[in-house]
C-alpha cells in the first residue's frame, strides 16, 4: 500500500531534507507552504498523514479542520513544533494532533512514527481477516457492514455478498477516505502474490457496485492508484 503525506512546513533546506528522505522510503510527499493551499489539497485529495508545522500562520485552523473531519478527512495528524514544555505538547494533542514531534524534524524519527502507525494498521487488518468476533460494525449513511454476521445493509435492505466481496468491502470501509491499491487488496484478501490476480479485483469491485445499486458511489476508482471508500451521501450534505 502506498502512503501519502501532506507536508506543511516552512520553505527551508531542512524541509527539503525531510521530503527527500521520506520519498526515498517510498512515501509519496505533497509539499505545501501555506495553510490555504493545504486546505485545498485535503478538500479534494486524501492523505494518510499530515505533517503540520505549528509555527505557520493558520496552523490551528487547519488542525481543527482535520480534527473535526470536515470534507470527509480521515488522516493521522503529526504536529511539529518547538514544544519546550510538556504542557505545550499536551495542549496541541488536545487540539486534535495525534502525535507531536520536535522541530527541527528528524527525518528518521518522522519515518519511524509513520512506520509505527502503519504496522499497527496492518496488525489490525490481519486480526480482522483472521476472525470477526471483536470487530466493529462499520456504519455510514444508508450503509452498515457487520463482520460478525457477514451482513451488508444498504438503504434498509440486506445485500448478499460472496465472502471475497464482503472482505474487500470491509477492507475498503476500514480505510475509508484512503486509497487502497489493487495489490494491497489482493494480497490481504486473497492471501496470494499479486502477480496471480488477473481480473479478480476489478471483477469483484464491479460485482459490489452492482449489488449496492444506488449506493454504488461508496466505492470510488482512483485511476492509476486503486480504490477508495467514501461516504458520498454525507459529502453531498456538506
N, CA and C of each residue as an Amber inpcrd file, in Angstrom:
protein
   714
   0.8450000  -1.1880000   0.0000000   0.0000000   0.0000000   0.0000000
   0.8800000   1.2370000   0.0000000   0.5950000   2.1880000  -0.8600000
   1.3480000   3.4310000  -0.9210000   0.7670000   4.4210000   0.0710000
   1.6440000   5.0520000   0.8480000   1.1900000   6.0260000   1.8330000
   1.5030000   7.4310000   1.3480000   0.5350000   8.3220000   1.5720000
   0.6640000   9.7040000   1.1350000   0.7760000  10.6120000   2.3480000
   1.6670000  11.5840000   2.2630000   1.8500000  12.5410000   3.3450000
   1.7970000  13.9510000   2.7960000   0.9460000  14.7730000   3.3820000
   0.8880000  16.1990000   3.0590000   1.7840000  16.9170000   4.0530000
   2.8360000  17.5440000   3.5550000   3.8120000  18.2040000   4.4170000
   3.6420000  19.7140000   4.3260000   3.3500000  20.3210000   5.4550000
   3.1550000  21.7660000   5.5220000   4.1980000  22.3270000   6.4730000
   5.2970000  22.8080000   5.8920000   6.4120000  23.3050000   6.6900000
   6.9830000  24.5600000   6.0540000   7.7980000  25.2750000   6.8470000
   8.4970000  26.4260000   6.3100000   9.3710000  25.9970000   5.1360000
   9.5320000  26.8980000   4.1720000  10.3450000  26.6150000   2.9890000
  11.8070000  26.8240000   3.3390000  12.4680000  25.7660000   3.7490000
  13.8840000  25.8600000   4.0990000  14.5820000  24.5580000   3.7060000
  15.9150000  24.5630000   3.6810000  16.6450000  23.3570000   3.2730000
  16.3180000  22.1410000   4.1340000  16.0150000  22.3620000   5.4080000
  15.7050000  21.2230000   6.2740000  14.4300000  20.5220000   5.8250000
  13.4390000  21.2990000   5.3940000  12.1980000  20.7010000   4.8980000
  12.4750000  19.8580000   3.6580000  13.3660000  20.3310000   2.8060000
  13.7330000  19.5580000   1.6180000  14.3960000  18.2370000   2.0080000
  15.2070000  18.2760000   3.0550000  15.8580000  17.0500000   3.5280000
  14.8200000  16.0270000   3.9930000  13.8200000  16.5090000   4.7330000
  12.7530000  15.6240000   5.2050000  12.0020000  15.0220000   4.0210000
  11.6740000  15.8730000   3.0490000  10.9380000  15.4100000   1.8690000
  11.7200000  14.3480000   1.1100000  12.9900000  14.5940000   0.8710000
  13.8070000  13.6470000   0.1130000  13.9520000  12.3180000   0.8610000
  14.0910000  12.3930000   2.1700000  14.2540000  11.1700000   2.9610000
  12.9930000  10.3080000   2.8900000  11.8310000  10.9290000   3.0870000
  10.5830000  10.1680000   3.0420000  10.3330000   9.5920000   1.6530000
  10.6580000  10.3720000   0.6290000  10.4920000   9.8900000  -0.7430000
  11.3610000   8.6580000  -0.9890000  12.5690000   8.6700000  -0.4220000
  13.4650000   7.5190000  -0.5780000  12.9230000   6.2770000   0.1220000
  11.9990000   6.4870000   1.0660000  11.3740000   5.3780000   1.7880000
  10.0260000   4.9890000   1.1740000   9.7940000   5.4130000  -0.0590000
   8.5800000   5.0550000  -0.8110000   7.3130000   5.6750000  -0.2320000
   7.4390000   6.8430000   0.3920000   6.2780000   7.5980000   0.8520000
   6.0840000   8.7710000  -0.0980000   4.8840000   8.8880000  -0.6340000
   4.5970000   9.9700000  -1.5660000   4.3410000  11.2530000  -0.7820000
   5.1670000  12.2670000  -1.0130000   5.0880000  13.5230000  -0.2670000
   4.5370000  14.6270000  -1.1580000   3.5090000  15.3050000  -0.6700000
   2.9910000  16.5110000  -1.3170000   3.3110000  17.6650000  -0.3800000
   4.0710000  18.6100000  -0.8720000   4.5490000  19.6880000  -0.0030000
   3.8670000  21.0050000  -0.3390000   3.3220000  21.6580000   0.6830000
   2.7270000  22.9800000   0.5350000   3.3450000  23.9210000   1.5590000
   3.1520000  25.2300000   1.3150000   3.8100000  26.2210000   2.1650000
   2.8420000  27.1340000   2.9010000   1.5560000  27.0590000   2.5540000
   0.5610000  27.8880000   3.2290000  -0.6280000  27.0280000   3.6350000
  -1.2970000  27.4480000   4.6980000  -2.4700000  26.7210000   5.1700000
  -3.5700000  26.7350000   4.1200000  -3.7200000  27.8520000   3.4280000
  -4.7660000  27.9640000   2.4080000  -4.6020000  26.8980000   1.3290000
  -3.3850000  26.7190000   0.8250000  -3.1460000  25.7160000  -0.2080000
  -3.3070000  24.3030000   0.3470000  -2.9100000  24.1140000   1.6040000
  -3.0530000  22.7930000   2.2140000  -4.5190000  22.4060000   2.3480000
  -5.3650000  23.3700000   2.6990000  -6.7990000  23.0920000   2.8230000
  -7.3810000  22.6950000   1.4710000  -6.9300000  23.3540000   0.4010000
  -7.3860000  22.9820000  -0.9370000  -6.9820000  21.5450000  -1.2600000
  -5.7810000  21.1640000  -0.8370000  -5.3050000  19.7980000  -1.0930000
  -6.1730000  18.7660000  -0.3820000  -6.4130000  18.9750000   0.9070000
  -7.1410000  17.9570000   1.6620000  -8.6320000  17.9700000   1.3550000
  -9.0880000  19.0420000   0.7310000 -10.5010000  19.0780000   0.3520000
 -10.7760000  18.1490000  -0.8270000  -9.7990000  18.0120000  -1.7200000
 -10.0360000  17.2430000  -2.9460000  -9.1940000  15.9720000  -3.0440000
  -8.3280000  15.7340000  -2.0620000  -7.4830000  14.5420000  -2.0810000
  -7.4360000  13.9440000  -0.6840000  -7.0630000  12.6810000  -0.5980000
  -6.9290000  12.0370000   0.7080000  -5.4520000  11.7850000   0.9970000
  -5.1010000  11.9250000   2.2600000  -3.7270000  11.7030000   2.7040000
  -3.7620000  10.8420000   3.9620000  -2.8620000   9.8880000   4.0350000
  -2.7820000   9.0680000   5.2320000  -2.2170000   9.8720000   6.3980000
  -1.3000000  10.7900000   6.0830000  -0.6360000  11.5690000   7.1250000
  -0.5700000  13.0390000   6.7220000  -0.6510000  13.9090000   7.7320000
  -0.4080000  15.3350000   7.5330000   0.6530000  15.7540000   8.5390000
   1.7430000  16.3370000   8.0460000   2.7850000  16.8970000   8.9090000
   2.5940000  18.4040000   8.9260000   2.2500000  18.9470000  10.0830000
   1.8820000  20.3550000  10.1970000   2.8420000  21.0820000  11.1250000
   3.5290000  22.0790000  10.5850000   4.4280000  22.9270000  11.3710000
   3.5820000  23.9240000  12.1630000   3.6170000  23.8100000  13.4830000
   2.7870000  24.6560000  14.3380000   3.1720000  26.1320000  14.2870000
   4.3360000  26.4260000  13.7420000   4.7850000  27.8240000  13.6770000
   4.1480000  28.5880000  12.5240000   3.4920000  27.8940000  11.6180000
   2.8810000  28.5500000  10.4630000   1.5890000  29.2550000  10.8510000
   1.3390000  30.3850000  10.2120000   0.1030000  31.1210000  10.4470000
  -1.0970000  30.2850000   9.9780000  -2.0850000  30.1580000  10.8380000
  -3.2770000  29.3940000  10.4900000  -3.1780000  27.9150000  10.8090000
  -2.0980000  27.4960000  11.4790000  -1.9170000  26.0710000  11.7900000
  -3.0610000  25.5410000  12.6540000  -3.5120000  26.3410000  13.6190000
  -4.6120000  25.9090000  14.4950000  -5.8940000  25.6700000  13.7010000
  -6.1230000  26.5240000  12.7040000  -7.3240000  26.3980000  11.8810000
  -7.3040000  25.0910000  11.0950000  -6.1620000  24.7820000  10.4930000
  -6.0410000  23.5400000   9.7300000  -6.1860000  22.3280000  10.6400000
  -5.6020000  22.4050000  11.8180000  -5.6930000  21.2860000  12.7490000
  -7.1430000  21.0400000  13.1530000  -7.9100000  22.0970000  13.3210000
  -9.3170000  21.9440000  13.6810000 -10.1090000  21.3040000  12.5440000
  -9.7830000  21.6630000  11.3000000 -10.4560000  21.0700000  10.1390000
 -10.2190000  19.5620000  10.0970000  -8.9770000  19.1640000  10.3340000
  -8.6520000  17.7380000  10.3300000  -9.3290000  17.0340000  11.5030000
  -9.2730000  17.6580000  12.6730000  -9.8350000  17.0520000  13.8850000
 -11.3450000  16.8580000  13.7710000 -12.0360000  17.8370000  13.1980000
 -13.4900000  17.7680000  13.0830000 -13.9480000  16.8800000  11.9200000
 -13.0070000  16.4990000  11.0530000 -13.3570000  15.6130000   9.9500000
 -14.0940000  16.2910000   8.8130000 -13.8930000  17.6100000   8.6510000
 -14.5330000  18.3050000   7.5380000 -14.0180000  17.7430000   6.2080000
 -14.8690000  17.8160000   5.1730000 -14.5630000  17.3060000   3.8320000
 -14.3230000  15.8010000   3.8480000 -14.7790000  15.1010000   4.8980000
 -14.5920000  13.6560000   4.9720000 -13.1630000  13.2520000   5.2760000
 -12.3930000  14.1700000   5.8750000 -10.9850000  13.9050000   6.1400000
 -10.8310000  12.8630000   7.2400000 -10.0210000  11.8680000   6.9750000
  -9.6760000  10.8660000   7.9830000  -8.1790000  10.6280000   7.8460000
  -7.3880000  11.3380000   8.6460000  -5.9480000  11.2850000   8.4660000
  -5.2500000  11.3220000   9.8130000  -3.9870000  10.9440000   9.8290000
  -3.1710000  10.9480000  11.0420000  -2.3730000  12.2400000  11.0450000
  -2.5940000  13.0740000  12.0650000  -2.0060000  14.4120000  12.1000000
  -0.7740000  14.4320000  12.9960000   0.3580000  14.7810000  12.4030000
   1.6230000  14.9040000  13.1280000   1.9380000  16.3870000  13.2640000
   1.9930000  16.8820000  14.4930000   2.2470000  18.3010000  14.7450000
   3.7190000  18.5020000  15.0770000   4.3770000  19.3880000  14.3200000
   5.7860000  19.7000000  14.5560000   5.8960000  21.0770000  15.2000000
   6.7300000  21.1850000  16.2160000   6.9100000  22.4710000  16.8870000
   8.0810000  22.4080000  17.8460000   8.3640000  23.5340000  18.4880000
   9.4980000  23.5690000  19.4150000   9.1650000  22.8480000  20.7250000
   7.9590000  23.0090000  21.2260000   7.4700000  22.2560000  22.3900000
   8.4900000  22.2190000  23.5350000   8.7360000  23.3840000  24.1170000
   9.7200000  23.4660000  25.2030000   9.2250000  22.7930000  26.4780000
   7.9010000  22.7180000  26.6390000   7.3440000  22.1610000  27.8700000
   6.2970000  21.0980000  27.5450000   6.1130000  20.1880000  28.4850000
   5.1190000  19.1270000  28.2960000   3.7210000  19.7060000  28.1380000
   3.4580000  20.8340000  28.8120000   2.1360000  21.4600000  28.7140000
   1.8260000  21.8940000  27.2860000   2.8420000  22.3310000  26.5530000
   2.6370000  22.7440000  25.1600000   2.2380000  21.5540000  24.3020000
   2.9100000  20.4450000  24.4890000   2.5640000  19.2420000  23.7250000
   1.1570000  18.7670000  24.0780000   0.8340000  18.8020000  25.3670000
  -0.4960000  18.3610000  25.7940000  -1.5880000  19.2220000  25.1740000
  -1.3470000  20.5350000  25.0900000  -2.3430000  21.4410000  24.5070000
  -2.5650000  21.1370000  23.0320000  -1.4870000  20.8460000  22.3190000
  -1.5960000  20.5310000  20.8890000  -2.3280000  19.2030000  20.6890000
  -2.0600000  18.2300000  21.5330000  -2.7570000  16.9450000  21.4410000
  -4.2470000  17.1080000  21.7280000  -4.5790000  17.9660000  22.6850000
  -5.9960000  18.2210000  22.9720000  -6.6850000  18.9070000  21.8010000
  -5.9220000  19.6570000  21.0230000  -6.4940000  20.3910000  19.8860000
  -6.7450000  19.5070000  18.6780000  -6.2220000  18.2690000  18.7150000
  -6.5190000  17.3640000  17.6120000  -5.3470000  16.6360000  17.0000000
  -4.1140000  16.9630000  17.4070000  -2.9600000  16.2520000  16.8590000
  -2.9320000  14.8220000  17.3900000  -2.4660000  13.8980000  16.5700000
  -2.3240000  12.5100000  17.0060000  -0.9890000  12.2740000  17.6930000
   0.0060000  13.0540000  17.3080000   1.3240000  12.9280000  17.9180000
   2.0750000  14.2400000  17.7150000   3.0180000  14.5270000  18.6040000
   3.8650000  15.7190000  18.4830000   5.2930000  15.2810000  18.1980000
   5.9760000  16.0600000  17.3850000   7.3710000  15.7940000  17.0760000
   8.1170000  17.1240000  17.1130000   9.2920000  17.1260000  17.7260000
  10.0230000  18.3760000  17.9380000  10.6710000  18.8670000  16.6490000
  10.6250000  20.1870000  16.4510000  11.2960000  20.8290000  15.3260000
  12.6630000  21.3390000  15.8010000  13.6940000  21.2820000  14.9240000
  13.6220000  20.7820000  13.5480000  13.3690000  19.2750000  13.5100000
  12.5450000  18.8780000  12.5650000  12.0920000  17.4910000  12.4910000
  13.2240000  16.5700000  12.0460000  13.4010000  15.4980000  12.7840000
  14.3580000  14.4690000  12.3840000  13.7040000  13.5730000  11.3380000
  14.2480000  13.4870000  10.1280000  13.6360000  12.6360000   9.0950000
  13.4810000  11.1880000   9.5450000  14.4940000  10.6850000  10.2470000
  14.4430000   9.2930000  10.6900000  13.3510000   9.0890000  11.7420000
  13.2390000  10.0160000  12.7030000  12.2010000   9.8970000  13.7320000
  10.8110000   9.9820000  13.1070000  10.6420000  10.9040000  12.1590000
   9.3520000  11.0460000  11.4920000   8.9830000   9.7620000  10.7620000
   9.9400000   9.1890000  10.0600000   9.6710000   7.9500000   9.3300000
   9.2840000   6.8250000  10.2850000   9.9540000   6.7460000  11.4380000
   9.6240000   5.6950000  12.4040000   8.2440000   5.9170000  13.0130000
   7.8400000   7.1820000  13.1870000   6.4760000   7.4610000  13.6520000
   5.4560000   6.9220000  12.6450000   5.7030000   7.2040000  11.3800000
   4.8080000   6.7310000  10.3210000   4.8010000   5.2050000  10.2660000
   5.9760000   4.6090000  10.3720000   6.0760000   3.1470000  10.3200000
   5.3160000   2.4960000  11.4670000   5.3810000   3.1110000  12.6560000
   4.6740000   2.5570000  13.8130000   3.1690000   2.5390000  13.5740000
   2.6500000   3.6020000  12.9690000   1.2160000   3.6760000  12.6860000
   0.8180000   2.6200000  11.6630000   1.5980000   2.5030000  10.5990000
   1.2470000   1.5470000   9.5450000   1.3600000   0.1050000  10.0400000
   2.3350000  -0.1590000  10.9140000   2.4370000  -1.5150000  11.4760000
   1.1940000  -1.8600000  12.2950000   0.7190000  -0.8850000  13.0690000
  -0.4770000  -1.1270000  13.8710000  -1.6880000  -1.3760000  12.9760000
  -1.7970000  -0.6070000  11.8960000  -2.9080000  -0.8070000  10.9640000
  -2.8580000  -2.1930000  10.3400000  -1.6560000  -2.6370000   9.9870000
  -1.5190000  -3.9580000   9.3760000  -1.8800000  -5.0650000  10.3710000
  -1.4860000  -4.8730000  11.6380000  -1.8520000  -5.8710000  12.6520000
  -3.3650000  -5.9410000  12.8180000  -3.9970000  -4.7660000  12.8390000
  -5.4490000  -4.7310000  12.9690000  -6.1250000  -5.4140000  11.7940000
  -5.5880000  -5.1900000  10.5920000  -6.1960000  -5.7980000   9.4170000
  -5.9980000  -7.3100000   9.4120000  -4.8070000  -7.7650000   9.8090000
  -4.5860000  -9.2150000   9.8850000  -5.5410000  -9.8480000  10.8940000
  -5.7400000  -9.1510000  11.9930000  -6.6680000  -9.6530000  13.0110000
  -8.0900000  -9.6760000  12.4730000  -8.4430000  -8.6510000  11.7250000
  -9.8120000  -8.5640000  11.2150000 -10.1080000  -9.6790000  10.2220000
  -9.1040000 -10.0330000   9.4280000  -9.3240000 -11.0890000   8.4450000
  -9.2190000 -12.4770000   9.0740000  -8.6010000 -12.5410000  10.2690000
  -8.4760000 -13.8300000  10.9460000  -9.7490000 -14.2150000  11.6830000
 -10.4710000 -13.2210000  12.1900000 -11.6830000 -13.5340000  12.9450000
 -12.4740000 -12.2820000  13.2320000 -13.7930000 -12.3080000  13.0500000
 -14.6030000 -11.1030000  13.1440000 -15.1820000 -10.8090000  14.5210000
 -14.9670000 -11.6740000  15.5210000 -15.7350000 -11.5720000  16.7630000
 -15.5780000 -10.2380000  17.4710000 -14.3990000  -9.6110000  17.3810000
 -14.1820000  -8.3630000  18.1090000 -14.1680000  -7.1420000  17.1980000
 -14.5640000  -7.3140000  15.9580000 -14.5130000  -6.2040000  15.0100000
 -15.7680000  -5.3510000  15.1070000 -15.6200000  -4.0510000  14.8570000
 -16.7880000  -3.1710000  14.9440000 -17.6700000  -3.2670000  13.7050000
 -18.9420000  -2.9730000  13.8970000 -19.8400000  -2.7780000  12.7630000
 -19.5520000  -1.3950000  12.1950000 -19.2930000  -1.3200000  10.9100000
 -18.9980000  -0.0380000  10.2660000 -20.2980000   0.5450000   9.7330000
 -20.6000000   1.7710000  10.1590000 -21.8600000   2.3990000   9.7690000
 -21.6030000   3.6980000   9.0230000 -22.3010000   3.8340000   7.9060000
 -22.2260000   5.0340000   7.0840000 -23.6530000   5.4370000   6.7120000
 -23.7900000   6.5260000   5.9950000 -25.1150000   6.9510000   5.5610000
 -25.7230000   5.8820000   4.6510000 -26.8470000   5.3080000   5.0670000
 -27.5600000   4.2910000   4.2750000 -26.7790000   2.9960000   4.0740000
 -25.7280000   2.7710000   4.8580000 -24.9540000   1.5390000   4.6760000
 -24.3360000   1.1140000   6.0030000 -24.4660000  -0.1650000   6.3320000
 -23.7800000  -0.7170000   7.5010000 -23.1730000  -2.0570000   7.1170000
 -22.0040000  -2.3530000   7.6990000 -21.2620000  -3.5690000   7.3710000
 -20.9710000  -4.2910000   8.6780000 -21.5670000  -5.4570000   8.8480000
 -21.4670000  -6.2200000  10.0920000 -20.5460000  -7.4200000   9.8810000
 -19.3260000  -7.4020000  10.4530000 -18.3830000  -8.5010000  10.2170000
 -18.7260000  -9.7750000  10.9730000 -19.5500000  -9.6700000  12.0030000
 -19.9160000 -10.8700000  12.7630000 -20.8950000 -11.7260000  11.9620000
 -21.8830000 -11.0750000  11.3810000 -22.8860000 -11.8060000  10.5870000
 -22.5420000 -11.8480000   9.1000000 -21.4300000 -11.1850000   8.7280000
 -21.0960000 -11.0350000   7.3090000 -22.2770000 -10.4560000   6.5370000
 -22.8790000  -9.4240000   7.1310000 -24.0900000  -8.8340000   6.5600000
 -23.8400000  -7.3930000   6.1480000 -24.3930000  -7.0390000   5.0030000
 -24.3340000  -5.6650000   4.5000000 -25.7600000  -5.1670000   4.3360000
 -26.0800000  -4.0640000   5.0000000 -27.4010000  -3.4550000   4.8800000
 -27.2610000  -2.1580000   4.0940000 -27.9900000  -2.0590000   2.9920000
 -27.9300000  -0.8860000   2.1200000 -29.3330000  -0.3250000   1.9440000
 -29.5360000   0.9070000   2.4340000 -30.8490000   1.5640000   2.3450000
 -31.9610000   0.6800000   2.9140000 -31.6550000   0.0040000   4.0190000
 -32.6640000  -0.7940000   4.7020000 -32.8400000  -2.2090000   4.1920000
 -32.1240000  -2.5990000   3.1650000 -32.2550000  -3.9670000   2.6530000
 -30.9120000  -4.6790000   2.7470000 -30.9690000  -5.9760000   2.9440000
 -29.7360000  -6.7410000   3.0780000 -29.1640000  -7.0660000   1.7060000
 -27.8670000  -6.8440000   1.5740000 -27.1530000  -7.1440000   0.3350000
 -26.4010000  -8.4550000   0.5300000 -26.6080000  -9.4040000  -0.3530000
 -25.9400000 -10.6990000  -0.2550000 -24.6450000 -10.6600000  -1.0710000
 -23.5310000 -10.7990000  -0.3590000 -22.2120000 -10.7560000  -0.9970000
 -21.5150000 -12.1000000  -0.8260000 -20.6240000 -12.4000000  -1.7340000
 -19.7660000 -13.5660000  -1.5540000 -18.7540000 -13.2310000  -0.4540000
 -18.1130000 -14.2460000   0.1400000 -17.1180000 -13.9630000   1.1860000
 -16.0160000 -13.0150000   0.7210000 -15.5130000 -13.1930000  -0.4990000
 -14.4610000 -12.3150000  -1.0000000 -14.9840000 -10.8940000  -1.1860000
 -16.1810000 -10.7600000  -1.7190000 -16.7660000  -9.4270000  -1.9100000
 -16.9260000  -8.7230000  -0.5670000 -17.3830000  -9.4690000   0.4320000
 -17.5500000  -8.8630000   1.7550000 -16.2040000  -8.4060000   2.3140000
 -15.1840000  -9.2580000   2.2040000 -13.8710000  -8.9030000   2.7460000
 -13.2940000  -7.6730000   2.0560000 -13.4810000  -7.5760000   0.7500000
 -12.9920000  -6.4010000   0.0220000 -13.7330000  -5.1500000   0.4850000
 -15.0440000  -5.2540000   0.6130000 -15.8320000  -4.1010000   1.0530000
 -15.4440000  -3.6740000   2.4630000 -15.2660000  -4.6430000   3.3510000
 -14.9080000  -4.3010000   4.7340000 -13.5120000  -3.6870000   4.8000000
 -12.5900000  -4.2100000   4.0100000 -11.2430000  -3.6430000   3.9890000
 -11.2800000  -2.1900000   3.5210000 -11.9650000  -1.9250000   2.4140000
 -12.0500000  -0.5600000   1.8920000 -12.7170000   0.3650000   2.9030000
 -13.7920000  -0.1120000   3.5370000 -14.5100000   0.7240000   4.5030000
 -13.6790000   0.9800000   5.7560000 -12.8340000   0.0190000   6.1150000
 -11.9500000   0.2070000   7.2670000 -10.9980000   1.3700000   7.0260000
 -10.5560000   1.5190000   5.7870000  -9.6530000   2.6130000   5.4200000
 -10.4140000   3.7180000   4.6940000 -11.6470000   3.9630000   5.1090000
 -12.4910000   4.9660000   4.4370000 -11.7530000   6.2880000   4.2720000
 -11.8250000   6.8180000   3.0490000 -11.1600000   8.0740000   2.7410000
  -9.7620000   7.9100000   2.1920000  -9.2060000   6.7120000   2.2990000
  -7.8480000   6.4610000   1.8280000  -7.8600000   5.5250000   0.6160000
  -6.8260000   5.6250000  -0.1840000  -6.7190000   4.8050000  -1.3890000
  -6.0360000   3.4810000  -1.0540000  -6.6490000   2.3880000  -1.4600000
  -6.0360000   1.0620000  -1.3430000  -5.7100000   0.5750000  -2.7530000
  -4.4660000   0.2310000  -2.9780000  -4.0830000  -0.2540000  -4.2990000
  -4.6550000  -1.6470000  -4.5320000  -4.7590000  -2.0260000  -5.8090000
  -5.2440000  -3.3640000  -6.1490000  -4.3330000  -4.4310000  -5.5450000
  -3.0350000  -4.1520000  -5.5410000  -2.0940000  -5.1150000  -4.9630000
  -2.3560000  -5.3100000  -3.4730000  -2.5680000  -4.2060000  -2.7510000
  -2.8170000  -4.3030000  -1.3100000  -4.0970000  -5.0910000  -1.0360000
  -5.1370000  -4.8160000  -1.8070000  -6.4070000  -5.5250000  -1.6250000
  -6.2250000  -7.0210000  -1.8800000  -5.5760000  -7.3460000  -2.9970000
  -5.4420000  -8.7550000  -3.3770000  -4.6140000  -9.5300000  -2.3550000
  -3.4910000  -8.9580000  -1.9450000  -2.6000000  -9.6760000  -1.0360000
  -3.1990000  -9.8320000   0.3570000  -4.1080000  -8.9360000   0.7560000
  -4.7220000  -9.0280000   2.0810000  -6.0080000  -9.8430000   2.0900000
  -6.7030000  -9.9110000   0.9750000  -7.9580000 -10.6700000   0.9220000
  -7.7390000 -12.0580000   0.3300000  -7.0470000 -12.1300000  -0.8020000
  -6.8160000 -13.4250000  -1.4500000  -5.6270000 -14.1680000  -0.8420000
  -4.7800000 -13.4420000  -0.1290000  -3.6090000 -14.0460000   0.5140000
  -2.7090000 -14.7580000  -0.4890000  -2.4660000 -14.1050000  -1.6050000
  -1.6340000 -14.6830000  -2.6580000  -0.8490000 -13.5550000  -3.3250000
   0.2510000 -13.8790000  -4.0090000   1.0210000 -12.8450000  -4.7010000
   0.1750000 -12.1320000  -5.7540000   0.3620000 -10.8450000  -5.8630000
  -0.4540000 -10.0300000  -6.7620000  -0.2830000 -10.4310000  -8.2210000
   0.8480000 -11.0430000  -8.5420000   1.1170000 -11.4210000  -9.9280000
   0.0550000 -12.3920000 -10.4510000  -0.6300000 -13.0870000  -9.5470000
  -1.6470000 -14.0610000  -9.9550000  -3.0590000 -13.4810000  -9.9250000
  -3.1900000 -12.1820000  -9.7630000  -4.5130000 -11.5950000  -9.5130000
  -5.4340000 -11.5970000 -10.7310000  -4.8700000 -11.4760000 -11.9320000
  -5.7040000 -11.4170000 -13.1300000  -6.6940000 -10.2700000 -13.0570000
  -7.9730000 -10.5730000 -13.2960000  -9.0140000  -9.5350000 -13.2320000
  -9.8440000  -9.6580000 -11.9500000  -9.3020000 -10.3370000 -10.9520000
 -10.0660000 -10.5940000  -9.7280000 -10.5530000  -9.3130000  -9.0650000
  -9.6750000  -8.3140000  -8.9510000 -10.0450000  -7.0880000  -8.2370000
 -11.1050000  -6.2940000  -9.0010000 -10.8750000  -5.9300000 -10.2760000
 -11.9220000  -5.1720000 -10.9750000 -13.2410000  -5.9310000 -11.0810000
 -13.1720000  -7.2570000 -11.2320000 -14.4060000  -8.0480000 -11.2900000
 -15.1580000  -7.9760000  -9.9620000 -14.4130000  -8.0610000  -8.8710000
 -15.0270000  -8.0120000  -7.5450000 -15.6330000  -6.6320000  -7.2810000
 -14.9190000  -5.5810000  -7.6480000 -15.4220000  -4.2170000  -7.4510000
 -16.6940000  -3.9990000  -8.2710000 -16.6860000  -4.4750000  -9.5110000
 -17.8750000  -4.3310000 -10.3670000 -19.0740000  -5.0560000  -9.7590000
 -18.8240000  -6.2540000  -9.2230000 -19.9090000  -7.0210000  -8.6050000
 -20.4580000  -6.2990000  -7.3780000 -19.5640000  -5.7230000  -6.5790000
 -20.0070000  -4.9870000  -5.3930000 -20.8600000  -3.7830000  -5.7760000
 -20.4450000  -3.0790000  -6.8100000 -21.2150000  -1.9070000  -7.2410000
 -22.6030000  -2.3140000  -7.7290000 -22.6670000  -3.4240000  -8.4360000
 -23.9830000  -3.8970000  -8.8900000 -24.8670000  -4.2440000  -7.6960000
 -24.2980000  -4.8810000  -6.7060000 -25.0820000  -5.2700000  -5.5380000
 -25.5380000  -4.0490000  -4.7360000 -24.6810000  -3.0310000  -4.6710000
 -25.0250000  -1.8300000  -3.9070000 -26.0430000  -0.9620000  -4.6290000
 -26.1560000  -1.1220000  -5.9330000 -27.1540000  -0.3790000  -6.7030000
 -26.9830000   1.1250000  -6.5900000 -27.9990000   1.8170000  -6.0750000
 -27.9510000   3.2810000  -5.9780000 -26.8820000   3.7660000  -5.0140000
 -26.3640000   2.8670000  -4.1870000 -25.2970000   3.2260000  -3.2510000
 -23.9150000   2.8150000  -3.7550000 -23.8060000   2.5450000  -5.0490000
 -22.5180000   2.1120000  -5.6100000 -21.4550000   3.1970000  -5.5100000
 -21.8810000   4.4430000  -5.2850000 -20.9270000   5.5510000  -5.1870000
 -20.0190000   5.4730000  -3.9810000 -20.2990000   4.5360000  -3.0740000
 -19.4060000   4.3730000  -1.9280000 -18.0050000   3.9400000  -2.3590000
 -17.9110000   3.2420000  -3.4710000 -16.6090000   2.7520000  -3.9370000
 -16.1630000   3.5940000  -5.1220000 -15.0670000   4.2830000  -4.9480000
 -14.5470000   5.1910000  -5.9680000 -13.2790000   4.6090000  -6.5880000
 -13.1880000   4.6560000  -7.8970000 -11.9640000   4.2600000  -8.5870000
 -11.0550000   5.4680000  -8.7180000  -9.8330000   5.3430000  -8.2340000
  -8.8260000   6.3950000  -8.3820000  -7.8520000   5.8840000  -9.4360000
  -8.0250000   6.3360000 -10.6580000  -7.3210000   5.7600000 -11.7970000
  -5.8050000   5.8160000 -11.6220000  -5.1900000   4.6810000 -11.8610000
  -3.7440000   4.5720000 -11.7500000  -3.2540000   4.3300000 -10.3370000
  -4.1790000   4.3440000  -9.3460000  -3.7420000   4.1990000  -7.9560000
  -4.4930000   3.1160000  -7.1910000  -5.7860000   2.9720000  -7.4280000
  -6.5230000   1.9430000  -6.7050000  -7.9710000   2.3260000  -6.4720000
  -8.4680000   2.0070000  -5.2810000  -9.8790000   2.2320000  -4.9540000
  -9.9900000   2.9050000  -3.5870000 -11.0580000   3.6810000  -3.4430000
 -11.2670000   4.4050000  -2.1930000 -12.7420000   4.3210000  -1.7990000
 -12.9810000   4.0630000  -0.5200000 -14.3360000   4.0510000   0.0250000
 -14.6530000   5.4480000   0.5440000 -15.7480000   6.0330000   0.0820000
 -16.1410000   7.3690000   0.5250000 -17.6250000   7.3710000   0.8710000
 -17.9810000   8.1160000   1.9090000 -19.3920000   8.2720000   2.2660000
 -19.9470000   9.4000000   1.4100000 -20.2740000   9.0690000   0.1550000
 -20.6330000  10.0990000  -0.8200000 -21.9250000  10.8150000  -0.4540000
 -22.8310000  10.1520000   0.2300000 -24.0830000  10.8020000   0.6170000
 -23.8380000  11.8480000   1.6970000 -22.9240000  11.5500000   2.6260000
 -22.5850000  12.5190000   3.6670000 -21.9020000  13.7310000   3.0580000
 -21.0230000  13.4970000   2.0560000 -20.3230000  14.6130000   1.4270000
 -21.2900000  15.5220000   0.6790000 -22.3540000  14.9680000   0.1150000
 -23.3290000  15.7950000  -0.6000000 -24.0290000  16.7700000   0.3380000
 -24.1500000  16.3960000   1.6080000 -24.8470000  17.2500000   2.5680000
 -24.0140000  18.4640000   2.9630000 -22.7110000  18.3660000   2.7750000
 -21.8340000  19.4360000   3.2390000 -21.8280000  20.6020000   2.2710000
